[in-house]
Amino acid sequence: MMRNRGYGLRGAWQALLLASCLVAAPGRAANQLTYPLTSDGIDSRYDYDWAVLRTALEKTTPQYGVFEQHQSTVAMSPPRVVQEMSSPSGRINIFVRATTPELERQFLPVRLPVDRGLLGYRLLLIRGADQQRFARIKNVADLRHLRAGLGQGWADIPIFQRAGVPVVEGSSYDGLFAMLEAERFDFYSRSADEAMREFQERHDAHPQMAVEQTLLLHYPLPRYFFVRRDAEGKLLAKRIETGMEMMIKDGSLNTLFQRYKGDLIKNTAMHKRRVINLANPKLTPQTPLARGELWFNPLTGK
């Protein structure tokens, strides 16, 4: 009886050890993802991105295990996001942003454009009284007589600078709307979906603001998920990449894209606008420009 009892104890310990090894096995442990809170006020810019992230994680649960996805409780400016991500004990471990070579060196990018490249199609928020002034803009040379408003450190600053368009930088996202109204600059360059949503959300607070009616600026500006360059980050990046590739293949990425952005895109009538193309001097060679299925085409709506 004692021998059998000892065998039973050894068997129980072996089973417990095996279970603990399975739980701790790479790729099977619970993934804890915390992304930044970007503003204390009105800010719906990132709702779609976190829906994409959640869907990618859900699709990879059978392979990688359960996950938890949370938003930071502390509002963070873009520099604060980088600061928190740079520390292993930072409050966040993932963010989404228009890519730059500096970001790709510092952090680990998932090189699949989260918004299908929509960020690179730009409408202009202007003062309503200036509509006729902008209707006369035909090319980049005409655009150089106007001042662009952008946030400090934004990835499209070198794009406008290379094109010879003067840039006025604002220290906060919210403050840029007031700077436009105060004539600190002439236009606030926004992605096609951002411009329409922000106009709807903020017109009451800024009644002079309007969406410019004739122009569409375009430059390649992919937005990626970024994680830390450590063991956890590499696992997260691989999981997110796997999930997003599944979404691209089964059409669920486009379904989310249309759900969150379809109506706003239709309201812009991008295919009827006069396109001014600008070069992006900061794209890295790894940018997947050759994969046509990753990028939104406003001429076809797909």
C-alpha positions as CSV (number, residue, x, y, z in Angstrom):
1,M,0.0,0.0,0.0
2,M,2.8,2.4,0.8
3,R,4.5,1.6,-2.5
4,N,1.3,2.4,-4.4
5,R,0.8,5.6,-2.4
6,G,4.3,6.7,-3.3
7,Y,3.8,6.0,-6.9
8,G,0.5,7.9,-6.8
9,L,2.3,10.9,-5.3
10,R,5.1,10.7,-7.9
11,G,2.5,10.5,-10.6
12,A,0.6,13.5,-9.2
13,W,3.8,15.5,-9.1
14,Q,4.7,14.5,-12.6
15,A,1.2,15.5,-13.9
16,L,1.5,18.9,-12.1
17,L,5.0,19.5,-13.5
18,L,3.8,18.6,-17.0
19,A,0.8,21.0,-16.7
20,S,3.0,23.8,-15.5
21,C,5.4,23.3,-18.4
22,L,2.4,23.4,-20.9
23,V,1.2,26.7,-19.3
24,A,4.7,28.2,-19.5
25,A,5.4,26.9,-23.0
26,P,6.3,29.7,-25.5
27,G,3.3,30.8,-27.5
28,R,0.8,29.3,-25.1
29,A,0.9,31.7,-22.2
30,A,-1.7,34.4,-21.9
31,N,-0.7,37.6,-23.8
32,Q,-1.2,40.8,-21.9
33,L,-1.4,43.7,-24.3
34,T,-1.8,47.3,-23.0
35,Y,-2.1,50.1,-25.6
36,P,-2.0,53.9,-24.9
37,L,-4.8,56.2,-24.1
38,T,-4.1,59.1,-26.4
39,S,-6.4,61.8,-25.3
40,D,-8.7,62.8,-22.4
41,G,-11.1,64.5,-24.7
42,I,-12.9,63.5,-27.9
43,D,-10.6,61.0,-29.8
44,S,-12.0,58.1,-31.8
45,R,-9.0,57.9,-34.1
46,Y,-7.8,54.5,-32.9
47,D,-11.1,52.6,-32.4
48,Y,-10.6,50.7,-35.7
49,D,-6.9,49.9,-34.9
50,W,-7.7,48.2,-31.6
51,A,-10.6,46.3,-33.2
52,V,-8.1,45.0,-35.8
53,L,-5.7,44.0,-33.0
54,R,-8.4,42.2,-31.1
55,T,-9.6,40.3,-34.2
56,A,-6.0,39.2,-35.0
57,L,-5.5,37.9,-31.5
58,E,-8.8,36.1,-31.5
59,K,-7.9,34.3,-34.7
60,T,-4.6,33.1,-33.3
61,T,-6.0,31.9,-29.9
62,P,-5.9,28.2,-30.9
63,Q,-2.2,28.6,-31.7
64,Y,-1.0,31.1,-29.1
65,G,-3.5,30.9,-26.3
66,V,-5.7,33.4,-24.5
67,F,-5.0,37.1,-24.3
68,E,-6.0,40.2,-22.5
69,Q,-6.2,43.6,-24.2
70,H,-6.5,46.8,-22.2
71,Q,-6.1,50.5,-22.7
72,S,-3.7,52.5,-20.4
73,T,-5.5,54.5,-17.7
74,V,-3.0,57.3,-18.2
75,A,-3.3,59.7,-21.2
76,M,0.0,59.8,-23.2
77,S,1.4,62.2,-25.7
78,P,3.3,60.7,-28.7
79,P,6.7,61.3,-27.0
80,R,5.4,59.8,-23.8
81,V,4.3,56.7,-25.7
82,V,7.8,56.2,-27.0
83,Q,9.2,56.8,-23.5
84,E,6.9,54.2,-22.0
85,M,7.7,51.7,-24.8
86,S,11.4,52.2,-24.4
87,S,11.3,51.0,-20.8
88,P,10.8,47.2,-20.1
89,S,8.6,48.3,-17.2
90,G,6.6,50.8,-19.2
91,R,2.8,51.0,-18.8
92,I,2.2,49.9,-22.4
93,N,3.7,47.2,-24.7
94,I,2.1,48.0,-28.1
95,F,1.2,51.1,-30.1
96,V,0.1,52.0,-33.6
97,R,1.7,54.8,-35.6
98,A,2.6,56.0,-39.1
99,T,6.0,54.4,-39.6
100,T,9.4,56.1,-39.8
101,P,12.9,54.6,-40.1
102,E,13.6,55.7,-36.6
103,L,10.6,53.9,-35.2
104,E,11.4,50.7,-37.2
105,R,15.0,50.7,-35.7
106,Q,13.9,51.4,-32.1
107,F,10.9,49.0,-32.0
108,L,9.7,45.9,-33.8
109,P,7.2,46.7,-36.5
110,V,4.5,44.4,-37.9
111,R,4.9,45.5,-41.5
112,L,1.2,45.2,-42.6
113,P,-0.6,48.5,-43.0
114,V,-3.3,48.4,-40.4
115,D,-5.5,50.9,-42.2
116,R,-4.7,49.6,-45.7
117,G,-2.7,52.8,-46.5
118,L,-5.7,55.1,-46.0
119,L,-3.6,57.4,-43.9
120,G,-1.7,58.4,-47.0
121,Y,-4.9,59.8,-48.7
122,R,-5.2,63.3,-47.2
123,L,-8.1,65.7,-47.1
124,L,-7.6,69.2,-45.7
125,L,-9.4,70.8,-42.8
126,I,-9.5,74.5,-43.6
127,R,-11.3,77.7,-42.6
128,G,-14.6,77.7,-44.5
129,A,-14.0,81.2,-45.9
130,D,-10.9,79.9,-47.8
131,Q,-12.8,77.3,-50.0
132,Q,-12.3,79.4,-53.2
133,R,-8.6,80.0,-52.4
134,F,-8.1,76.2,-52.3
135,A,-10.1,75.6,-55.4
136,R,-7.4,77.4,-57.3
137,I,-4.7,75.0,-56.1
138,K,-3.6,72.7,-59.1
139,N,-0.2,71.3,-58.1
140,V,2.6,71.1,-55.6
141,A,3.9,74.5,-56.7
142,D,0.6,76.1,-55.8
143,L,0.6,74.3,-52.4
144,R,3.9,75.9,-51.5
145,H,2.2,79.2,-50.9
146,L,0.2,77.7,-48.0
147,R,1.2,76.6,-44.5
148,A,0.5,73.0,-43.4
149,G,-0.5,72.3,-39.8
150,L,0.9,69.1,-38.2
151,G,1.7,67.7,-34.8
152,Q,5.2,67.7,-33.4
153,G,7.1,64.7,-34.6
154,W,4.5,63.4,-37.0
155,A,5.8,61.2,-39.8
156,D,4.4,63.4,-42.6
157,I,6.4,66.5,-41.6
158,P,9.4,65.5,-43.8
159,I,7.0,64.7,-46.7
160,F,5.8,68.3,-46.7
161,Q,9.2,69.8,-46.1
162,R,10.7,67.9,-49.0
163,A,7.8,69.2,-51.2
164,G,8.7,72.7,-50.1
165,V,5.5,73.3,-48.2
166,P,6.0,75.3,-45.0
167,V,5.0,73.4,-41.8
168,V,3.7,74.8,-38.6
169,E,3.9,72.2,-35.7
170,G,1.5,72.1,-32.9
171,S,2.3,70.6,-29.5
172,S,-1.1,68.8,-29.1
173,Y,-3.7,67.1,-31.2
174,D,-6.5,69.1,-29.7
175,G,-4.6,72.4,-30.0
176,L,-4.2,72.1,-33.8
177,F,-7.9,72.7,-34.4
178,A,-7.7,76.0,-32.4
179,M,-4.5,76.9,-34.2
180,L,-6.3,76.5,-37.6
181,E,-9.1,78.7,-36.5
182,A,-6.6,81.3,-35.2
183,E,-4.9,81.4,-38.6
184,R,-1.6,80.0,-37.4
185,F,-1.6,77.9,-40.5
186,D,-3.8,77.4,-43.6
187,F,-4.7,73.8,-43.6
188,Y,-4.6,70.8,-41.3
189,S,-3.7,67.7,-43.3
190,R,-5.8,64.7,-42.2
191,S,-6.5,61.2,-43.6
192,A,-9.7,60.9,-45.5
193,D,-11.6,59.2,-42.7
194,E,-10.1,61.4,-40.0
195,A,-11.1,64.7,-41.7
196,M,-14.8,63.7,-42.0
197,R,-15.1,62.3,-38.5
198,E,-13.2,65.2,-36.9
199,F,-15.4,67.7,-38.7
200,Q,-18.5,66.0,-37.5
201,E,-17.2,65.7,-33.9
202,R,-15.7,69.2,-33.6
203,H,-17.7,71.5,-35.8
204,D,-19.8,72.9,-33.0
205,A,-16.6,73.8,-31.0
206,H,-14.9,75.2,-34.2
207,P,-17.6,76.6,-36.4
208,Q,-15.2,78.2,-38.9
209,M,-13.7,74.8,-39.7
210,A,-14.6,73.1,-43.0
211,V,-13.5,70.1,-45.1
212,E,-11.8,71.4,-48.3
213,Q,-14.0,70.2,-51.3
214,T,-11.7,69.7,-54.3
215,L,-8.2,68.3,-53.3
216,L,-6.8,64.9,-52.4
217,L,-3.2,64.7,-51.4
218,H,-1.5,61.3,-51.6
219,Y,1.7,59.9,-50.3
220,P,2.5,56.4,-49.1
221,L,2.3,56.4,-45.3
222,P,1.7,53.0,-43.7
223,R,0.6,52.6,-40.1
224,Y,2.0,49.6,-38.3
225,F,1.6,48.0,-34.9
226,F,4.9,48.4,-32.9
227,V,6.1,46.2,-30.0
228,R,9.3,46.1,-28.1
229,R,12.4,44.4,-29.5
230,D,12.6,41.7,-26.8
231,A,11.5,38.1,-26.4
232,E,7.9,39.0,-25.5
233,G,7.7,41.6,-28.3
234,K,9.0,39.1,-30.9
235,L,6.3,36.6,-29.8
236,L,3.6,39.3,-30.0
237,A,4.8,40.6,-33.4
238,K,4.6,37.0,-34.8
239,R,1.2,36.5,-33.4
240,I,-0.2,39.8,-34.7
241,E,1.4,39.2,-38.1
242,T,-0.1,35.7,-38.3
243,G,-3.5,36.9,-37.3
244,M,-3.5,39.8,-39.7
245,E,-2.4,37.6,-42.6
246,M,-5.4,35.4,-41.8
247,M,-7.6,38.4,-41.8
248,I,-6.3,39.6,-45.2
249,K,-6.8,36.1,-46.6
250,D,-10.3,35.5,-45.3
251,G,-11.5,39.1,-46.0
252,S,-12.2,40.0,-42.3
253,L,-9.7,42.9,-42.4
254,N,-11.6,44.5,-45.3
255,T,-14.9,43.8,-43.5
256,L,-13.7,45.7,-40.4
257,F,-12.2,48.5,-42.6
258,Q,-15.5,49.0,-44.4
259,R,-17.5,48.8,-41.1
260,Y,-15.4,51.6,-39.5
261,K,-14.5,53.7,-42.4
262,G,-16.7,52.8,-45.4
263,D,-19.4,55.5,-44.9
264,L,-16.8,58.2,-44.2
265,I,-14.9,57.3,-47.3
266,K,-18.0,57.4,-49.5
267,N,-18.8,60.9,-48.2
268,T,-15.4,62.2,-49.3
269,A,-15.9,61.2,-53.0
270,M,-12.2,60.8,-53.3
271,H,-12.4,59.5,-56.9
272,K,-13.8,62.9,-58.0
273,R,-11.1,65.0,-56.4
274,R,-7.9,66.6,-57.9
275,V,-5.0,64.4,-56.8
276,I,-1.6,65.9,-55.8
277,N,1.0,63.3,-55.2
278,L,3.9,63.8,-52.8
279,A,6.9,61.6,-52.3
280,N,7.7,60.0,-48.9
281,P,11.5,60.2,-48.5
282,K,11.4,58.2,-45.3
283,L,10.0,54.8,-46.4
284,T,12.3,51.9,-45.6
285,P,13.1,49.2,-48.3
286,Q,11.0,46.7,-46.3
287,T,7.8,48.6,-46.9
288,P,5.4,46.1,-48.7
289,L,4.4,48.3,-51.5
290,A,4.4,45.4,-54.0
291,R,1.6,43.6,-52.2
292,G,-1.4,45.2,-53.8
293,E,-3.9,43.4,-51.6
294,L,-2.6,45.3,-48.6
295,W,-3.5,48.7,-49.9
296,F,-6.8,50.5,-50.3
297,N,-7.5,51.9,-53.8
298,P,-9.9,54.9,-53.7
299,L,-10.6,54.7,-57.4
300,T,-12.2,51.2,-57.0
301,G,-13.3,51.6,-53.4
302,K,-11.5,48.3,-52.6
